[in-house]
Amino acid sequence: MLWDSIQSKLCVGSPSTGYGASEASLCVTHTPPGQRPSEDGEIGFALPHFQMGNKLSIGLELRGPSVCTALIQNGQIKTPDHILLRDDIYKRPFDSMYIYRGRLELVLNRGGTKFSLEHIEEVLFEQLGIGAVCVKVPSRRLGEELGVVTSKGARRDQIYRVLKTEFAHTFNSNNFLQMDTLPLNTHLKIDRQRCLNLLMEQISDQEK
């Protein structure tokens, strides 16, 4: 657990964790210092300067004085009175602790079975030590299928063997792309959309 690593490896006596976003003036929830999480995904209690509301299957809506004053989107300045964080956040009923369960747009619905793309990426990193970007590829039979984009050095057969073992499903190994380096967006984060576009271009070329 990350909390234990912070305490043992970084020698932080009373670690705490939290959840937030830049458009929320950073912090939305926080755990009390030194309180060890009882389960994975604990992100703490709501801070008082937000009014929080869960919107089923859409995300977490935030209102209050800490909502950012302005956003620049598609070259235009917007002044929101609320923001929507597209994450799957669950409020535990017995103590009001918030639990993070993943980003809603990063859920693969494969024939009715749902997989967290972030969790698949974590498994590949833990099992094989590789950085992978998992994306949703359109499928006529299943609706959506898994696509995997990696940098050079990863072996396709190892990846799909791990996926079958860990998730008990045989994913289509044709939806696989290796690149010299994974593309970054303007914020220097992995560009998931670019990864998907490049993979789709390869799949299209293969089908010709």
FILO-382369 format. One record per residue (C-alpha): residue number from 1; residue in three letters; x, y, z. Coordinates in Angstrom, 3 decimals, m for minus. Example, Ala and Ser with C-alpha at 12.3 -4.5 7.8 and 13.67 -1.06 7.14 Angstrom:
2
+-----+-----+----------+----------+----------+
!   n ! res !        X !        Y !        Z !
+-----+-----+----------+----------+----------+
!   1 ! ALA !   12.300 !   m4.500 !    7.800 !
!   2 ! SER !   13.670 !   m1.060 !    7.140 !
+-----+-----+----------+----------+----------+
// end
This chain:
208
+-----+-----+----------+----------+----------+
!   n ! res !        X !        Y !        Z !
+-----+-----+----------+----------+----------+
!   1 ! MET !    0.000 !    0.000 !    0.000 !
!   2 ! LEU !    1.259 !    3.468 !   m0.918 !
!   3 ! TRP !    0.601 !    4.793 !    2.591 !
!   4 ! ASP !    2.962 !    2.183 !    4.084 !
!   5 ! SER !    5.651 !    2.964 !    1.512 !
!   6 ! ILE !    5.476 !    6.671 !    2.336 !
!   7 ! GLN !    5.933 !    5.880 !    6.009 !
!   8 ! SER !    8.677 !    3.246 !    5.676 !
!   9 ! LYS !   10.666 !    4.422 !    2.643 !
!  10 ! LEU !   10.253 !    8.190 !    2.911 !
!  11 ! CYS !   10.245 !    8.123 !    6.733 !
!  12 ! VAL !    7.108 !   10.251 !    7.009 !
!  13 ! GLY !    5.823 !    9.688 !   10.520 !
!  14 ! SER !    2.146 !   10.510 !    9.913 !
!  15 ! PRO !    1.341 !   10.179 !    6.206 !
!  16 ! SER !   m1.889 !   11.473 !    4.749 !
!  17 ! THR !   m3.485 !   11.180 !    1.334 !
!  18 ! GLY !   m5.908 !   13.311 !   m0.600 !
!  19 ! TYR !   m7.706 !   13.905 !   m3.872 !
!  20 ! GLY !   m8.037 !   16.960 !   m6.043 !
!  21 ! ALA !   m7.593 !   18.679 !   m9.388 !
!  22 ! SER !   m6.066 !   21.920 !  m10.568 !
!  23 ! GLU !   m9.493 !   23.323 !  m11.535 !
!  24 ! ALA !  m10.622 !   22.685 !   m7.941 !
!  25 ! SER !   m7.804 !   24.835 !   m6.565 !
!  26 ! LEU !   m6.050 !   21.519 !   m5.999 !
!  27 ! CYS !   m7.472 !   19.796 !   m2.930 !
!  28 ! VAL !  m11.004 !   18.356 !   m2.591 !
!  29 ! THR !  m10.637 !   15.677 !    0.090 !
!  30 ! HIS !   m7.966 !   14.699 !    2.608 !
!  31 ! THR !   m7.331 !   12.003 !    5.194 !
!  32 ! PRO !   m6.322 !   12.824 !    8.792 !
!  33 ! PRO !   m2.517 !   12.683 !    9.211 !
!  34 ! GLY !   m1.364 !    9.317 !   10.501 !
!  35 ! GLN !   m4.641 !    7.497 !    9.844 !
!  36 ! ARG !   m3.766 !    4.311 !    7.968 !
!  37 ! PRO !   m6.236 !    3.478 !    5.165 !
!  38 ! SER !   m8.466 !    0.494 !    5.793 !
!  39 ! GLU !   m8.831 !   m0.214 !    2.054 !
!  40 ! ASP !   m7.275 !    0.801 !   m1.250 !
!  41 ! GLY !   m8.574 !    4.006 !   m2.784 !
!  42 ! GLU !   m9.314 !    5.960 !    0.396 !
!  43 ! ILE !   m8.934 !    9.654 !   m0.428 !
!  44 ! GLY !  m10.271 !   11.223 !    2.749 !
!  45 ! PHE !  m13.111 !   13.404 !    3.908 !
!  46 ! ALA !  m14.606 !   16.324 !    1.999 !
!  47 ! LEU !  m13.051 !   19.715 !    2.751 !
!  48 ! PRO !  m15.593 !   22.297 !    3.973 !
!  49 ! HIS !  m15.176 !   24.805 !    1.127 !
!  50 ! PHE !  m16.856 !   22.521 !   m1.437 !
!  51 ! GLN !  m20.397 !   21.369 !   m2.017 !
!  52 ! MET !  m20.016 !   17.914 !   m3.520 !
!  53 ! GLY !  m22.585 !   15.908 !   m5.425 !
!  54 ! ASN !  m22.203 !   12.580 !   m7.168 !
!  55 ! LYS !  m23.792 !   12.320 !  m10.603 !
!  56 ! LEU !  m24.367 !    8.684 !  m11.419 !
!  57 ! SER !  m22.135 !    7.493 !  m14.279 !
!  58 ! ILE !  m20.979 !   11.056 !  m14.973 !
!  59 ! GLY !  m18.684 !   12.067 !  m12.129 !
!  60 ! LEU !  m18.296 !   14.319 !   m9.125 !
!  61 ! GLU !  m19.776 !   17.829 !   m9.305 !
!  62 ! LEU !  m18.128 !   20.531 !   m7.203 !
!  63 ! ARG !  m19.400 !   23.991 !   m6.245 !
!  64 ! GLY !  m18.003 !   26.555 !   m3.864 !
!  65 ! PRO !  m15.390 !   29.295 !   m3.479 !
!  66 ! SER !  m12.483 !   27.042 !   m4.452 !
!  67 ! VAL !  m13.820 !   26.317 !   m7.944 !
!  68 ! CYS !  m11.352 !   27.943 !  m10.330 !
!  69 ! THR !  m12.184 !   31.442 !  m11.541 !
!  70 ! ALA !  m11.615 !   30.672 !  m15.217 !
!  71 ! LEU !  m10.814 !   27.851 !  m17.616 !
!  72 ! ILE !   m9.299 !   27.998 !  m21.084 !
!  73 ! GLN !  m10.906 !   25.387 !  m23.339 !
!  74 ! ASN !  m10.468 !   25.218 !  m27.110 !
!  75 ! GLY !   m8.959 !   28.686 !  m27.085 !
!  76 ! GLN !  m11.879 !   30.243 !  m25.199 !
!  77 ! ILE !  m12.049 !   31.566 !  m21.637 !
!  78 ! LYS !  m14.896 !   30.185 !  m19.525 !
!  79 ! THR !  m15.932 !   31.222 !  m16.011 !
!  80 ! PRO !  m17.633 !   28.187 !  m14.442 !
!  81 ! ASP !  m19.811 !   28.229 !  m11.329 !
!  82 ! HIS !  m19.182 !   24.482 !  m10.929 !
!  83 ! ILE !  m16.854 !   21.817 !  m12.277 !
!  84 ! LEU !  m17.295 !   18.133 !  m13.026 !
!  85 ! LEU !  m14.506 !   15.686 !  m12.248 !
!  86 ! ARG !  m15.105 !   12.579 !  m14.357 !
!  87 ! ASP !  m14.036 !   10.097 !  m11.713 !
!  88 ! ASP !  m15.802 !    7.224 !  m10.011 !
!  89 ! ILE !  m15.947 !    8.451 !   m6.403 !
!  90 ! TYR !  m17.856 !    6.522 !   m3.743 !
!  91 ! LYS !  m18.857 !    7.896 !   m0.322 !
!  92 ! ARG !  m18.650 !    5.151 !    2.290 !
!  93 ! PRO !  m21.924 !    5.323 !    4.231 !
!  94 ! PHE !  m20.763 !    4.383 !    7.720 !
!  95 ! ASP !  m18.070 !    7.066 !    8.079 !
!  96 ! SER !  m18.431 !    9.412 !    5.024 !
!  97 ! MET !  m14.945 !    8.521 !    3.790 !
!  98 ! TYR !  m14.553 !    9.011 !    0.043 !
!  99 ! ILE !  m13.150 !    6.146 !   m2.054 !
! 100 ! TYR !  m11.559 !    6.626 !   m5.484 !
! 101 ! ARG !  m12.400 !    3.798 !   m7.897 !
! 102 ! GLY !  m10.995 !    5.142 !  m11.162 !
! 103 ! ARG !  m11.630 !    7.554 !  m14.006 !
! 104 ! LEU !  m15.006 !    7.018 !  m15.636 !
! 105 ! GLU !  m13.741 !    7.635 !  m19.164 !
! 106 ! LEU !  m11.107 !    4.937 !  m18.628 !
! 107 ! VAL !  m13.535 !    2.042 !  m18.226 !
! 108 ! LEU !  m13.615 !   m0.604 !  m20.962 !
! 109 ! ASN !  m17.066 !   m2.146 !  m21.508 !
! 110 ! ARG !  m16.196 !   m5.382 !  m23.314 !
! 111 ! GLY !  m19.419 !   m7.177 !  m24.145 !
! 112 ! GLY !  m20.958 !   m6.117 !  m20.828 !
! 113 ! THR !  m17.873 !   m6.907 !  m18.727 !
! 114 ! LYS !  m16.207 !   m3.754 !  m17.430 !
! 115 ! PHE !  m12.478 !   m3.301 !  m16.884 !
! 116 ! SER !  m10.569 !   m0.334 !  m15.491 !
! 117 ! LEU !   m7.930 !    0.620 !  m18.050 !
! 118 ! GLU !   m5.853 !    2.167 !  m15.263 !
! 119 ! HIS !   m5.940 !   m1.124 !  m13.354 !
! 120 ! ILE !   m4.801 !   m3.060 !  m16.422 !
! 121 ! GLU !   m1.902 !   m0.629 !  m16.809 !
! 122 ! GLU !   m0.980 !   m1.114 !  m13.144 !
! 123 ! VAL !   m1.018 !   m4.912 !  m13.528 !
! 124 ! LEU !    1.269 !   m4.772 !  m16.565 !
! 125 ! PHE !    3.672 !   m2.508 !  m14.717 !
! 126 ! GLU !    3.686 !   m4.657 !  m11.582 !
! 127 ! GLN !    3.975 !   m7.965 !  m13.442 !
! 128 ! LEU !    6.297 !   m7.000 !  m16.307 !
! 129 ! GLY !    7.763 !   m3.632 !  m15.325 !
! 130 ! ILE !    6.537 !   m1.969 !  m18.525 !
! 131 ! GLY !    4.749 !    1.281 !  m19.102 !
! 132 ! ALA !    1.635 !    0.701 !  m21.195 !
! 133 ! VAL !   m1.262 !    2.865 !  m22.296 !
! 134 ! CYS !   m4.552 !    0.973 !  m22.526 !
! 135 ! VAL !   m7.284 !    2.341 !  m24.774 !
! 136 ! LYS !  m10.769 !    1.399 !  m25.977 !
! 137 ! VAL !  m10.926 !    0.098 !  m29.548 !
! 138 ! PRO !  m14.326 !   m0.186 !  m31.295 !
! 139 ! SER !  m15.447 !   m3.792 !  m31.826 !
! 140 ! ARG !  m18.405 !   m4.950 !  m33.947 !
! 141 ! ARG !  m18.841 !   m8.076 !  m31.821 !
! 142 ! LEU !  m18.180 !   m6.775 !  m28.315 !
! 143 ! GLY !  m18.793 !   m3.054 !  m28.615 !
! 144 ! GLU !  m15.361 !   m2.257 !  m27.212 !
! 145 ! GLU !  m12.100 !   m4.188 !  m27.155 !
! 146 ! LEU !   m8.813 !   m3.566 !  m25.376 !
! 147 ! GLY !   m5.971 !   m1.831 !  m27.191 !
! 148 ! VAL !   m2.441 !   m1.761 !  m25.767 !
! 149 ! VAL !    0.240 !    0.767 !  m26.712 !
! 150 ! THR !    3.766 !    0.373 !  m25.299 !
! 151 ! SER !    7.256 !    1.671 !  m25.853 !
! 152 ! LYS !    9.934 !   m0.548 !  m27.375 !
! 153 ! GLY !   11.111 !   m3.561 !  m25.395 !
! 154 ! ALA !    7.785 !   m5.011 !  m24.313 !
! 155 ! ARG !    6.930 !   m8.479 !  m25.615 !
! 156 ! ARG !    3.441 !   m8.935 !  m26.989 !
! 157 ! ASP !    3.182 !  m12.599 !  m25.985 !
! 158 ! GLN !    4.142 !  m11.828 !  m22.370 !
! 159 ! ILE !    1.625 !   m9.000 !  m22.165 !
! 160 ! TYR !   m1.326 !  m11.029 !  m23.386 !
! 161 ! ARG !   m0.366 !  m14.016 !  m21.271 !
! 162 ! VAL !   m0.434 !  m11.819 !  m18.166 !
! 163 ! LEU !   m3.767 !  m10.304 !  m19.232 !
! 164 ! LYS !   m5.353 !  m13.723 !  m19.675 !
! 165 ! THR !   m4.028 !  m14.923 !  m16.307 !
! 166 ! GLU !   m5.041 !  m11.828 !  m14.349 !
! 167 ! PHE !   m8.385 !  m11.049 !  m15.993 !
! 168 ! ALA !   m9.519 !  m14.491 !  m17.239 !
! 169 ! HIS !  m10.214 !  m13.126 !  m20.726 !
! 170 ! THR !   m8.459 !  m13.542 !  m24.073 !
! 171 ! PHE !   m8.040 !  m10.055 !  m25.505 !
! 172 ! ASN !   m7.374 !   m9.435 !  m29.205 !
! 173 ! SER !   m3.580 !   m9.253 !  m29.512 !
! 174 ! ASN !   m3.870 !   m7.584 !  m32.933 !
! 175 ! ASN !   m4.832 !   m4.386 !  m31.103 !
! 176 ! PHE !   m1.229 !   m3.817 !  m30.073 !
! 177 ! LEU !    1.239 !   m1.074 !  m30.989 !
! 178 ! GLN !    4.862 !   m0.495 !  m30.038 !
! 179 ! MET !    6.456 !    2.926 !  m30.347 !
! 180 ! ASP !    9.937 !    4.305 !  m29.740 !
! 181 ! THR !    8.487 !    6.583 !  m27.070 !
! 182 ! LEU !    4.941 !    7.187 !  m25.866 !
! 183 ! PRO !    3.533 !   10.541 !  m27.071 !
! 184 ! LEU !    3.003 !   13.398 !  m24.641 !
! 185 ! ASN !    0.415 !   16.171 !  m24.738 !
! 186 ! THR !    0.994 !   19.881 !  m24.131 !
! 187 ! HIS !    0.874 !   19.258 !  m20.355 !
! 188 ! LEU !    3.693 !   16.677 !  m20.694 !
! 189 ! LYS !    1.335 !   13.841 !  m19.767 !
! 190 ! ILE !    0.794 !   10.675 !  m21.789 !
! 191 ! ASP !   m1.432 !   11.575 !  m24.744 !
! 192 ! ARG !   m4.061 !    8.816 !  m24.645 !
! 193 ! GLN !   m5.980 !   10.169 !  m27.607 !
! 194 ! ARG !   m2.842 !   10.230 !  m29.733 !
! 195 ! CYS !   m2.055 !    6.646 !  m28.688 !
! 196 ! LEU !   m5.559 !    5.580 !  m29.733 !
! 197 ! ASN !   m5.326 !    7.407 !  m33.061 !
! 198 ! LEU !   m1.987 !    5.788 !  m33.919 !
! 199 ! LEU !   m3.262 !    2.344 !  m32.956 !
! 200 ! MET !   m6.405 !    2.807 !  m35.053 !
! 201 ! GLU !   m4.255 !    3.868 !  m38.026 !
! 202 ! GLN !   m2.238 !    0.651 !  m37.678 !
! 203 ! ILE !   m5.383 !   m1.486 !  m37.400 !
! 204 ! SER !   m6.817 !    0.221 !  m40.497 !
! 205 ! ASP !   m3.616 !   m0.437 !  m42.462 !
! 206 ! GLN !   m3.690 !   m4.108 !  m41.425 !
! 207 ! GLU !   m7.267 !   m4.493 !  m42.635 !
! 208 ! LYS !   m6.543 !   m3.117 !  m46.110 !
+-----+-----+----------+----------+----------+
// end
